[in-house]
Amino acid sequence: MTKLRVAVSGVGSLGQHHARIASASERTELVAVVDPNEARGREIAGKFGTTWMATLEEVMPKVDVVQIAAPTGFHHGIGVAVLKAGKHVIMEKPLAATLAEGEALLQALAEARKANPKLVAAVGHLERFNPAVQKLRELGFKPRFAEATRVSPFPMRSMEVDVIMDVMIHDLDLLLALVGKPVKSVEAVGVPVLTKYADVVNARLKFEGGGFATVTASRVARKKERTLRAFGENAYASLDFAAQKLEVLRLVAGPEGPAVKPETVDITEGEPLKLELEAFYEACQGGIQDFVPWKEAFEAMRVADQVQKSVETSLKEMLG
Ligand SMILES: NC(=O)c1ccc[n+]([C@@H]2O[C@H](COP(=O)([O-])OP(=O)(O)OC[C@H]3O[C@@H](n4cnc5c(N)ncnc54)[C@H](O)[C@@H]3O)[C@@H](O)[C@H]2O)c1
């Protein structure tokens, strides 16, 4: 099969891994990396045997796919340009910095699909490709009550967005996918600590159909933790994203009444970003359509927006 010609836009902390995977995949040829920071662009281009370009316009006619890993504030502008050029695109999460920009991207996609209905537009919600998460979904586990925690020490980047858009968005997207129902109401508290935006946030979500979740995100924690604990119908699941471990306990009928039975869960570890990009490449080549669509990523943004609004209200109350 003809290889997809790829450009990676933004090769910072995460984009370098996009470049590494695109340069090594059998499905792709990494035509160029694009970054306004010449030293960084040249460094990554050299490392992965490709060319550095200062702007995407220079390389756009030569590629089939653009992987966008530029800072979130640039997602909208770059995304619209890529769609106008009719290229497949995977956008890093969050889809956009604001709901208005997210909506504009969805509109641009609808326009581009008029010319090419097979255009693939994915979002990098890579936790969906975490093997432990995939196993949880394979088991058909539907959380009724869930507790998600995603905390880390301050990363010294993504300071232009709050911890909700930067970090919590992963769990919002995942919970929407797992529960399979829209969020009905949101109550949240949070405070800025090291940036002018909320750096630590706790949100309680109520889903249509009766599911609940509490979600905690912090970028000012002492150590890293990325976990999900959830109760479903007669089952409990505990998932560690970083370790790719999943424990499932089932409530079964025993000789002396209900008993709790641990279930062995075998997981084949894998790099979520690589699994995500390979699935995206396959979709671009007309194979299985397994990626996170822009529409679903936008729904996660909508919930993130509700969390932001609730945090604002609670902050006003706190400060009197
Ligand atoms: N999926 C995930 O788990 C995950 C993890 C980290 C970051 N991200 C997302 O990836 C994006 C980038 O984050 P990061 O941590 O790599 O940031 P970063 O600051 O480390 O890197 C961003 C890079 O983009 C370059 N850049 C700036 N403006 C640009 C433009 N207009 N066009 C192209 N490149 C440009 C910068 O020079 C820099 O090299 C953000 O949207 C972030 O939310 C996702």
The ligand as a Gaussian input file, in Angstrom:
#p B3LYP/6-31G(d) Opt

LIG

0 1
 N       -2.455000      13.614000      24.435000
 C       -1.723000      13.905000      25.483000
 O       -1.630000      13.159000      26.451000
 C       -0.954000      15.201000      25.494000
 C        0.169000      15.332000      26.325000
 C        0.883000      16.525000      26.265000
 C        0.461000      17.562000      25.446000
 N       -0.649000      17.393000      24.680000
 C       -1.102000      18.484000      23.805000
 O       -0.134000      18.684000      22.790000
 C       -0.051000      20.060000      22.464000
 C        1.391000      20.516000      22.622000
 O        1.784000      20.327000      23.968000
 P        3.318000      20.179000      24.383000
 O        3.340000      19.820000      25.817000
 O        4.032000      19.298000      23.424000
 O        3.807000      21.685000      24.201000
 P        5.305000      22.213000      24.019000
 O        5.262000      23.637000      24.443000
 O        6.282000      21.290000      24.672000
 O        5.550000      22.124000      22.442000
 C        4.861000      22.879000      21.512000
 C        5.733000      23.031000      20.268000
 O        4.961000      23.676000      19.266000
 C        5.763000      24.697000      18.674000
 N        4.876000      25.726000      18.131000
 C        4.513000      26.919000      18.657000
 N        3.698000      27.573000      17.803000
 C        3.544000      26.783000      16.721000
 C        2.823000      26.910000      15.512000
 N        2.078000      27.984000      15.254000
 N        2.911000      25.899000      14.607000
 C        3.649000      24.790000      14.869000
 N        4.346000      24.625000      15.995000
 C        4.282000      25.591000      16.924000
 C        6.656000      25.186000      19.793000
 O        7.814000      25.832000      19.265000
 C        6.982000      23.879000      20.501000
 O        8.117000      23.249000      19.934000
 C       -1.041000      20.785000      23.384000
 O       -2.247000      20.974000      22.696000
 C       -1.251000      19.812000      24.525000
 O       -2.534000      19.926000      25.125000
 C       -1.347000      16.249000      24.667000

